[in-house]
Amino acid sequence: MPATSRRRPVTRKGRPVLTREGIAAKALEMAGAQGFRSVTMRALAAELGVTVRALYNYVEDRQEVVDIAVGLMLDSWDPPALHPGTWETSVADYARSLRELYRRWPRALLVSLDEDAPPASVHPNRLVQLDRFLEFLRGAGLGLPAALEVHRHLSLLVLSFALLVDHPADRAGAGTSTLVPDTWLKAHADLDIPTLRKAAELPLPTADVQFDQLVSAVVIQIRSRLDTR
């Protein structure tokens, strides 16, 4: 018979079995839905079905919980291979990998606003992948200042898209949306906004189509920098 892998039990004698990995996963789940400010030791213990005292057998304090949760998030990010010769495809694949990561734990992305993290706690993956992407852009023909500009633009676009488009759509289960809710327009029926009212009648593209348009804008930005060399 083929060997089967043994799973670590989640309970022992009816009690939850704690691990640092399990604590990090639950903290990240909570932060992804409600932000890191929701991750208190008491709330985390309640979610895990253990006492607060039990948590301290595995972590020193709440800051360590935050650190290992962020570490878990960044460890899970596995960007695709980047090829300067086919840079348009690589940029699109890289952007989609970021979107997938951000979409999984959207509110956790606000950790820099919710937490005061010391520089030493910055996850190495943030630095390694940034260096790798900048080097890829340089290999495609951009100078370092232009590569930095593209990275800033792409990072801000994907981050804002995950928070402002994907997150609301995923919660509502909506494939399409409108420019402004009809209830807003009805509540201000006296406002003279004819162009907006006409535009609001048009359905917006799906989130996936909007994201592809976003990536296309970044590709155009890169191409314009290459054309002016």
N, C-alpha and C positions, 0 to 999 in steps of 0.2 A: 504494500500500500504506500502511496506517496506520502511523504512527511507533510504534516500540516503545522502552520505556525500557531503558536499559543498566544492568545490575546491576554494582556494584563487585565485582571478582573477589576471591574469598576466598583464593586462592593466586596467586603469581607465580613462575614457574620452579620450581614444586614447593614453594615456601615460603609459609607463611601470611602474608597481608597484614594488618598491624595498623592499627587505627584506635582513637581514644579511645572511640568508640561501641561498638566490638566488645569492647574491654577492659571497659567498664562493663557490657555485657550479660552477659559471662561471669562477672564478679565477682558480679553480682546473682543469676545462676543458682546459683552456688555458695553464696552467702549464704542464698538462699531455701530451699535443701535442708539446709544444715548450720550456718547462722549465720555472721556476719561473722568470727568467730575462725578459720574455716577458710580465709579468704581471705588467704593469705600471698603474697608476691611469687613465691616459688618454686612454690607450688601453682598459682597463677594462670598462670604461664608454662608449666607443664607441661600444664595444661588447654588452653591456646591453641596448644601445639606450638611455642613460641618460647623463646628464652633470657631469663633475667631481665634481662640487659643491654638486650635489645631493648625491654623494657617501659619502661625509663627514657628512651627516646627520645620517649615520649608522655605520661608522667606523672612528676611530681616524686618521689613517694613513695607508700607504701601509704595514707596518709591521704587523698591525692587520689583514689586508686582508690575508697576507701569513699565519699567525697563525690560522685563522679560516678555511682557505682552507686545511691546513695540518690536522687540527682537524677533518674536515669532512672526509678526506681520512681515518684516523685511526679509527674514529667512525664507519665507514662502514665495518671494518674488524671484522668478527665474527668467530674466529677459532673454529674448531670442538672440541667435548669432547675428552680428552686424557685419554687412559686407559693403564696403565703399563702392564697389563696382555696380551694385544694384541698390544704391542708397535709397531710392524712393520706396522700394518694398521694405527695406530694413527700418526706415523711419516709421512706416505704417505699422509694422509688426511690433516695434518698440512701444509706440503709443498705445496699441491695443493691449499689450502686456501691462502697462501702467493702469489703463482703464480697468482691466480685470481685477488688479490688486485693489485699487481704490474703491471699486464698486462692492467688493466683498465686505469691507469694513469702513463705510463712508465717514461716520462721525469720529472714528479713531484718527482720521487724518488731521483733525484739529488739535492734536496733542501739543503742538507748539504754542497754541493759545491757552490750553487748559492747564499745562504743566510747566514748571521751571526745571528743565533738565540740564545738568552740568555738561560741559563739552565732552568730558570723558565718556559719557553715556551714549554719545552718537554712535549708531550702529555702523560697523565698517562697510556694510553693503551700500549704504548711501554714498560713501566716498568712492568706493571701487567702481560702482556702476556709473557714477557721474564721470569719472576719469575715462572709463571705457567709451561712453557715448561721445564725449568731447573728442577723443582720439579718433573715433569713427568719422565724425564730421570733418575733422582735419584731413583724414584720408580721402574723403570725398571731394576735397578741394577748398574747404573754407579755412580762413584764417582763424586764429583763436578768438579774437573779439567777436567775429560773426558767429562762431560756434557757440559762444556763451549766450549771445542774443537769441539764437534759435532754441537753445536749451531752456532759457527762461520763458520764452514764449510758449513752447510746447508744454512745459511743466505747469504753468499757470492755466493754460487752456484745459488740460486734462483734469487738473484738480478741480477747477470751477465746474467743469462739465459733470464730473462725478457727483459733486455736492448739489448742484442746482438743476441738473437734468435727470441723471440716472437715479439718484436717491429718491426724489419725489415720484418718478415714474415707477420705480420698483415697488415702492410702498403702496401705490395706488393700483398696481398691476395694469397700468395703462400703456398701450402701444403707441398711441398718438395723443396729442394735446393741442390746445389752442393758444393763441398769443396771450390772451387774458381771459380769465373766467367770465362767462356770460353774466354771472351774478354781480360782478364788479360793474359791468356796463349798465345793468338794470338799476343798480343802487345809485348811479350817477346819470340818470336819464336826461338830466337837464344840461349836461356838459356838451359843448360844441366840439366834438371830436369825430367828424365824419370819416376821415381816412382810417383812423384806428378802428372804428366800428366795422368798416368794410374789410379791413385786414383781419379782424377777429373772426370773420365768417369763414376764413380759409383755414383748413387743418394744417398743422405743422407736420413736417416729415417725422418719421419715427426717430427714436433716439439713435438707432444705429446709423441711419442715413445722415442725421445731423453730425454724428461723430466722424463719419467719413468725410463730410464737408470740412470739418475742422482740420482733419489731417491733410486734406488737399490744400488748405490755406498755408499750412506749415511747409509743405512741399514747394509751393509757389514761392514762399519766402526764401527757401534755400536756393531754388533755381535762380532767383533774381540776384542773389549774392554771387553765385557762380558766374552769371552772365556779365557781371561788372568787374571781374578780376582783371 
